[in-house]
Amino acid sequence: MATGKYAKAISDRSGMEFPYSEMVKEWNGAFVHKSEFEAKHPQLELGTHAADQEGLMNARPDRTENDVATILKPNPFETISASSGIINVSEQSHGRSTSDTVRFRGSPSTAGTFANPASFDGITGSNVAKSAGYSITVGKRDSSGNITNTTDFYHFTVDTDTATSGSESGGGENCSAGPATLTA
């Protein structure tokens, strides 16, 4: 194989004669002298760029659950003493806080409405089922005014009625406690 020790070559860029051993080939195929060599500009060799990640397939947005009514055990309301409007409510593990507003309802009907809880011990069911609800205090209150902290009871003061004898339970079956307004 020939080494081209005495060979000459013509530059494709300048047209001048140079020793063959000093010639190089550029990225575009031009045969030029090493002093005329121009590297390929970086912007001509753009790397591949993957698409931006837009989001997960089949993603579901986080949603806020509406408040719902909780079904109470039978006869969940209990008066504490005669001539008192304070009523204890039994609701297992209620998770409510003092000053929460709770509305009480009786059995639901097929028309989407609710009956009033059953009247008991001089307290009318319509008064217990006040549409604005009642502000509650967590804990079970006794006739002496002592409050036992528990997660299964809270109490409220009914607006107009007072108990006839006290320490009586009532309200009937399928009563519920929940927000003042129910939304779907």
VOBA-1610 file (N, C-alpha, C; in pm, whole numbers, padded with zeros to 5 digits, always signed):
BEGIN
Met+00084-00117+00000Met+00000+00000+00000Met+00088+00123+00000Ala+00047+00219-00077Ala+00126+00341-00093Ala+00104+00432+00026Thr+00211+00498+00071Thr+00201+00589+00184Thr+00178+00732+00141Gly+00206+00766+00019Gly+00185+00901-00031Gly+00284+00999+00025Lys+00410+00949+00045Lys+00515+01030+00106Lys+00544+01154+00025Tyr+00542+01145-00108Tyr+00573+01260-00193Tyr+00448+01311-00265Ala+00332+01254-00232Ala+00210+01289-00304Ala+00157+01424-00258Lys+00087+01488-00351Lys+00024+01617-00325Lys-00126+01602-00346Ala-00204+01688-00280Ala-00349+01686-00295Ala-00399+01829-00305Ile-00513+01846-00370Ile-00575+01978-00386Ile-00690+01988-00286Ser-00692+02098-00210Ser-00797+02120-00111Ser-00928+02153-00180Asp-01036+02091-00136Asp-01168+02120-00191Asp-01218+02258-00147Arg-01163+02313-00043Arg-01209+02443+00006Arg-01135+02558-00064Ser-01001+02556-00062Ser-00925+02670-00116Ser-00872+02646-00257Gly-00867+02520-00299Gly-00811+02488-00431Gly-00659+02489-00432Met-00595+02500-00317Met-00449+02504-00308Met-00394+02361-00295Glu-00267+02349-00328Glu-00199+02221-00319Glu-00133+02205-00183Phe-00152+02084-00121Phe-00094+02056+00011Phe-00038+01914+00008Pro+00055+01882+00100Pro+00101+01743+00107Pro-00018+01651+00140Tyr-00026+01538+00075Tyr-00136+01444+00091Tyr-00148+01396+00235Ser-00038+01379+00305Ser-00040+01328+00443Ser-00098+01429+00542Glu-00115+01557+00502Glu-00171+01661+00590Glu-00319+01688+00561Met-00376+01608+00474Met-00515+01630+00434Met-00609+01550+00526Val-00726+01606+00552Val-00829+01539+00633Val-00964+01553+00564Lys-01052+01466+00600Lys-01187+01471+00543Lys-01280+01535+00645Glu-01359+01633+00600Glu-01455+01700+00688Glu-01585+01618+00697Trp-01675+01660+00788Trp-01802+01593+00812Trp-01891+01592+00687Asn-01873+01691+00597Asn-01955+01700+00477Asn-01893+01629+00356Gly-01779+01563+00381Gly-01713+01487+00273Gly-01604+01564+00202Ala-01582+01692+00234Ala-01478+01773+00168Ala-01340+01727+00214Phe-01245+01718+00118Phe-01108+01679+00147Phe-01027+01807+00155Val-00983+01847+00277Val-00919+01976+00299Val-00792+01959+00379His-00708+02065+00377His-00586+02066+00458His-00627+02083+00604Lys-00547+02030+00698Lys-00581+02037+00840Lys-00593+02180+00891Ser-00528+02278+00826Ser-00540+02418+00867Ser-00673+02478+00824Glu-00740+02415+00729Glu-00869+02465+00680Glu-00989+02389+00741Phe-00957+02291+00820Phe-01061+02204+00873Phe-01161+02282+00960Glu-01288+02257+00936Glu-01395+02316+01016Glu-01480+02201+01070Ala-01490+02195+01203Ala-01573+02091+01265Ala-01720+02119+01240Lys-01797+02015+01247Lys-01942+02032+01229Lys-01998+02113+01345His-02081+02210+01315His-02140+02295+01418His-02232+02212+01507Pro-02225+02232+01640Pro-02306+02151+01732Pro-02456+02158+01704Gln-02503+02271+01653Gln-02647+02284+01629Gln-02694+02200+01511Leu-02597+02153+01429Leu-02635+02064+01320Leu-02653+01920+01367Glu-02610+01892+01487Glu-02622+01758+01544Glu-02710+01763+01670Leu-02831+01803+01651Leu-02922+01808+01765Leu-02952+01667+01812Gly-02944+01651+01943Gly-02977+01521+02000Gly-03127+01500+01997Thr-03169+01379+02011Thr-03312+01354+02016Thr-03365+01400+02150His-03482+01452+02148His-03545+01501+02269His-03678+01431+02285Ala-03692+01361+02394Ala-03817+01289+02419Ala-03927+01390+02452Ala-04047+01351+02427Ala-04161+01438+02456Ala-04171+01462+02606Asp-04221+01578+02641Asp-04244+01608+02782Asp-04346+01511+02838Gln-04325+01472+02961Gln-04422+01385+03024Gln-04542+01468+03066Glu-04656+01435+03011Glu-04776+01514+03032Glu-04852+01471+03158Gly-04858+01345+03182Gly-04933+01298+03297Gly-04949+01147+03290Leu-05008+01093+03391Leu-05028+00950+03398Leu-05149+00909+03315Met-05140+00792+03258Met-05255+00739+03185Met-05362+00702+03287Asn-05485+00723+03251Asn-05601+00686+03333Asn-05598+00750+03472Ala-05544+00870+03482Ala-05538+00938+03612Ala-05677+00985+03652Arg-05702+00983+03779Arg-05829+01034+03832Arg-05797+01148+03927Pro-05863+01262+03912Pro-05836+01373+04003Pro-05884+01341+04144Asp-05816+01398+04241Asp-05858+01380+04379Asp-05993+01449+04394Arg-06077+01393+04474Arg-06207+01454+04490Arg-06239+01472+04637Thr-06330+01561+04662Thr-06375+01588+04797Thr-06507+01515+04818Glu-06509+01431+04917Glu-06632+01357+04946Glu-06731+01448+05018Asn-06856+01437+04979Asn-06960+01512+05047Asn-06986+01451+05184Asp-07028+01536+05278Asp-07068+01486+05409Asp-07196+01405+05393Val-07206+01299+05467Val-07325+01214+05460Val-07383+01198+05600Ala-07508+01159+05604Ala-07574+01133+05732Ala-07532+00995+05782Thr-07517+00983+05913Thr-07482+00856+05977Thr-07606+00799+06045Ile-07634+00673+06016Ile-07749+00608+06081Ile-07714+00582+06228Leu-07803+00620+06316Leu-07783+00602+06460Leu-07851+00474+06507Lys-07808+00425+06621Lys-07872+00305+06679Lys-08016+00341+06717Pro-08102+00242+06739Pro-08241+00273+06779Pro-08245+00355+06909Asn-08336+00450+06912Asn-08356+00540+07027Asn-08225+00601+07075Pro-08158+00679+06990Pro-08026+00733+07024Pro-08027+00855+07116Phe-08143+00917+07135Phe-08151+01039+07214Phe-08191+01007+07358Glu-08130+01079+07454Glu-08162+01056+07595Glu-08166+01190+07668Thr-08275+01214+07737Thr-08284+01336+07819Thr-08206+01313+07948Ile-08157+01424+08010Ile-08073+01405+08129Ile-08150+01427+08259Ser-08247+01518+08256Ser-08325+01541+08378Ser-08454+01615+08344Ala-08549+01613+08436Ala-08676+01684+08416Ala-08650+01834+08402Ser-08730+01898+08321Ser-08723+02044+08296Ser-08592+02087+08231Ser-08519+01997+08170Ser-08395+02030+08100Ser-08413+02003+07951Gly-08353+02086+07870Gly-08358+02067+07725Gly-08231+02003+07671Ile-08144+01959+07762Ile-08017+01899+07718Ile-08041+01753+07682Ile-07993+01713+07564Ile-08014+01577+07516Ile-07879+01515+07479Asn-07852+01397+07534Asn-07733+01320+07495Asn-07766+01239+07370Val-07669+01228+07280Val-07688+01151+07157Val-07582+01041+07155Ser-07627+00918+07133Ser-07535+00804+07123Ser-07503+00780+06976Glu-07375+00798+06941Glu-07327+00770+06804Glu-07189+00710+06817Gln-07175+00582+06787Gln-07049+00510+06803Gln-06937+00575+06721Ser-06823+00603+06785Ser-06702+00657+06719Ser-06737+00768+06621His-06806+00868+06670His-06860+00973+06582His-06754+01060+06516Gly-06642+01085+06578Gly-06537+01168+06517Gly-06575+01316+06506Arg-06673+01358+06577Arg-06716+01498+06572Arg-06639+01580+06674Ser-06646+01712+06657Ser-06577+01804+06748Ser-06680+01896+06813Thr-06645+01949+06929Thr-06731+02047+06993Thr-06749+02166+06901Ser-06870+02219+06894Ser-06912+02331+06809Ser-06946+02288+06666Asp-06935+02160+06632Asp-06984+02114+06501Asp-07135+02131+06498Thr-07189+02158+06380Thr-07334+02166+06365Thr-07383+02034+06309Val-07478+01973+06378Val-07532+01843+06339Val-07683+01857+06326Arg-07736+01800+06217Arg-07881+01797+06198Arg-07928+01654+06216Phe-08037+01639+06289Phe-08093+01507+06316Phe-08216+01486+06229Arg-08229+01365+06177Arg-08341+01331+06090Arg-08398+01197+06136Gly-08526+01174+06101Gly-08589+01047+06129Gly-08570+00953+06011Ser-08658+00857+05997Ser-08648+00757+05889Ser-08663+00823+05753Pro-08584+00775+05654Pro-08599+00829+05519Pro-08723+00771+05452Ser-08780+00845+05357Ser-08895+00796+05282Ser-08851+00766+05139Thr-08936+00703+05063Thr-08903+00672+04923Thr-08900+00798+04838Ala-08960+00906+04885Ala-08963+01031+04809Ala-08835+01112+04828Gly-08740+01060+04906Gly-08615+01133+04928Gly-08623+01233+05042Thr-08729+01230+05118Thr-08741+01319+05233Thr-08724+01237+05361Phe-08720+01305+05472Phe-08702+01238+05600Phe-08818+01271+05693Ala-08859+01173+05770Ala-08959+01197+05875Ala-08887+01257+05995Asn-08963+01309+06088Asn-08904+01357+06213Asn-08879+01238+06304Pro-08779+01247+06391Pro-08763+01141+06492Pro-08889+01134+06578Ala-08912+01020+06640Ala-09030+01004+06727Ala-09014+01094+06851Ser-09124+01151+06894Ser-09125+01235+07015Ser-09103+01147+07138Phe-09039+01202+07241Phe-09012+01125+07363Phe-08996+01220+07481Asp-09038+01181+07597Asp-09020+01253+07724Asp-09048+01403+07713Gly-09154+01439+07641Gly-09192+01581+07628Gly-09114+01656+07520Ile-09022+01591+07454Ile-08944+01654+07345Ile-09006+01612+07213Thr-09050+01708+07133Thr-09112+01674+07004Thr-09004+01641+06900Gly-09037+01547+06814Gly-08944+01506+06709Gly-08914+01619+06611Ser-09013+01705+06586Ser-08991+01817+06493Ser-08890+01917+06551Asn-08885+01930+06682Asn-08788+02020+06745Asn-08647+01961+06737Val-08635+01828+06753Val-08505+01763+06741Val-08454+01773+06597Ala-08547+01766+06501Ala-08510+01769+06359Ala-08505+01910+06302Lys-08464+02006+06381Lys-08454+02146+06335Lys-08367+02154+06209Ser-08415+02222+06107Ser-08346+02222+05977Ser-08208+02287+05982Ala-08185+02379+06072Ala-08052+02442+06082Ala-07954+02356+06162Gly-08005+02253+06230Gly-07920+02167+06311Gly-07888+02232+06445Tyr-07807+02163+06523Tyr-07767+02210+06655Tyr-07616+02206+06669Ser-07563+02302+06745Ser-07422+02301+06780Ser-07404+02202+06894Ile-07310+02111+06879Ile-07294+02003+06978Ile-07173+02027+07066Thr-07171+01955+07178Thr-07056+01949+07268Thr-07022+01801+07285Val-06897+01765+07262Val-06856+01625+07271Val-06855+01580+07417Gly-06905+01459+07441Gly-06908+01401+07575Gly-07050+01376+07621Lys-07065+01289+07718Lys-07196+01257+07774Lys-07217+01338+07900Arg-07328+01412+07907Arg-07356+01499+08022Arg-07455+01429+08115Asp-07429+01440+08243Asp-07523+01380+08340Asp-07609+01491+08402Ser-07702+01453+08489Ser-07796+01548+08549Ser-07728+01649+08641Ser-07606+01619+08688Ser-07532+01711+08773Ser-07453+01813+08692Gly-07450+01797+08560Gly-07374+01888+08474Gly-07234+01840+08443Asn-07197+01723+08497Asn-07065+01667+08467Asn-07065+01606+08328Ile-06952+01625+08259Ile-06940+01571+08123Ile-06833+01463+08123Thr-06872+01344+08078Thr-06778+01233+08063Thr-06727+01235+07919Asn-06596+01253+07902Asn-06539+01254+07768Asn-06544+01114+07708Thr-06605+01102+07595Thr-06617+00975+07525Thr-06634+01001+07377Thr-06591+00908+07296Thr-06606+00924+07151Thr-06738+00866+07103Asp-06823+00820+07195Asp-06950+00760+07157Asp-07071+00846+07190Phe-07050+00961+07254Phe-07162+01048+07290Phe-07126+01195+07265Tyr-07229+01274+07239Tyr-07221+01420+07241Tyr-07359+01469+07283His-07369+01595+07316His-07498+01647+07361His-07525+01785+07302Phe-07651+01821+07304Phe-07695+01953+07256Phe-07815+01996+07338Thr-07851+02123+07325Thr-07968+02175+07397Thr-08076+02205+07294Val-08191+02139+07310Val-08301+02157+07217Val-08361+02297+07239Asp-08416+02357+07135Asp-08460+02496+07141Asp-08575+02526+07236Thr-08689+02458+07220Thr-08808+02503+07293Thr-08863+02403+07395Asp-08842+02275+07375Asp-08901+02176+07465Asp-08808+02146+07583Thr-08868+02092+07689Thr-08790+02042+07802Thr-08842+01904+07838Ala-08757+01827+07901Ala-08794+01690+07938Ala-08899+01689+08048Thr-08987+01590+08043Thr-09090+01575+08143Thr-09036+01507+08268Ser-08966+01395+08249Ser-08916+01321+08366Ser-08764+01305+08365Gly-08700+01300+08250Gly-08556+01285+08241Gly-08512+01139+08238Ser-08393+01116+08194Ser-08332+00982+08183Ser-08415+00887+08097Glu-08480+00941+07994Glu-08557+00857+07903Glu-08494+00865+07764Ser-08490+00750+07698Ser-08437+00743+07562Ser-08551+00745+07462Gly-08522+00790+07342Gly-08625+00793+07239Gly-08569+00834+07105Gly-08661+00862+07013Gly-08624+00901+06878Gly-08667+00800+06774Gly-08676+00673+06815Gly-08722+00571+06723Gly-08611+00504+06644Glu-08653+00429+06541Glu-08561+00354+06455Glu-08512+00440+06339Asn-08396+00408+06288Asn-08340+00469+06166Asn-08322+00619+06170Cys-08295+00675+06286Cys-08261+00817+06294Cys-08120+00835+06239Ser-08092+00954+06193Ser-07958+00981+06140Ser-07909+01117+06190Ala-07776+01132+06188Ala-07713+01257+06226Ala-07617+01294+06114Gly-07620+01418+06073Gly-07531+01458+05963Gly-07529+01607+05944Pro-07487+01651+05827Pro-07479+01795+05801Pro-07619+01856+05787Ala-07627+01987+05798Ala-07756+02055+05788Ala-07816+02036+05649Thr-07731+02032+05546Thr-07780+02008+05410Thr-07707+01886+05354Leu-07782+01804+05285Leu-07723+01687+05219Leu-07715+01715+05069Thr-07601+01688+05009Thr-07586+01705+04865Thr-07538+01575+04804Ala-07573+01557+04680Ala-07532+01434+04611Ala-07394+01447+04554
//
